[in-house]
Amino acid sequence: MKKGDVFGFVLFALGLGVAAGVLLAPRSGRETRKDLSEKFERGFEEISDFMTYESGRVKSKVTETIEDIKSKCEEKSDCCHTHDDPVG
């Protein structure tokens, strides 16, 4: 399962859980709003943690790719310079 699919599923499950909680909870309006607020806060914290983790992975992968490209360019450059030197 792709990370994007997991993220979408988490959001869907969060929404479904909140909806079920609202519909099935035998609480007063004030208690229900407080509970919803806490659940949304926890959900947003989890989403924030997930996004922080994923952005770190993306940054790491981009840095790795840039370093690989630089290395390959340097190898090509070194190879070309050794063959361009005139023989004395």
N, C-alpha and C positions, 0 to 999 in steps of 0.2 A: 504494500500500500504506500502510495506517495505521501510526502509530508503535507502537501496541499490538501489531499484527501483527508488526512488525519485532522488537520486544522478545521476543515469544514465539518467533519463529523463531531468534533469537540463542541463547536459552536451550536450545531443542531441539537446535540444531546443536552447542552446547557439550557437552551431555549425550551426543549421538551420537558426537562426536569422542573424548570420554573413554572411552566404552564400547568403541569400536573400538580405541583405544590399549591398553586393558587386555587385550582379547581377542587382539590380534595382536602385541603386543610380546614379543619373546623376551628378557625381562629377568628379573632376580631380583625377588623380592617387595619387597625394600628399595628397589631402583631404581624399580620401578613405583610404589610409594607416594610416593616423592620426586617423581617426574614428575607424578603425579596432583595432589599438593599444590601444585606450581608452577602447573599448568594451572588448578586451581580458584582459586588466588590471582589469576592474571591475569584469569580470567573475572569474579571478583568486583570487581576494579579496573575492568574495562570496564563492568560493570553500574553501579557507583558513579558513574563518569564520565557514563554515559548518564542516570542519574537526576538528577545534579546539573544537567546541561544541560537536561533536560526541566523540572525544577522551576523553573529560571530562566526558561524560556520561558513557563511557566504564570503565574509571578509577574508577568512583564512584561505578559502579555495581561490579567490581572486588573486590574493598575494602569491600563492603557490603557482598559479598559472602565469602571472607576470614574471616571476623568477625563472620559470621554465623557458618562457619566450626569450628573456634576456640571455639566458645561458646558451640557447640554440643560436641566437644572433651572434653572440661572441664566438662560438665555435665556427660558424660560417665565416665570420670576419677574419678570424685567425687563419682559417684554411685558405681563404682568398688571398691574404697578404703574403703567405708563404709561397704561393705560386706566382704572384705578380712580381716578385723580386727578379731583376735582371741577373743573368748569370755572367760573372766577370771574367 
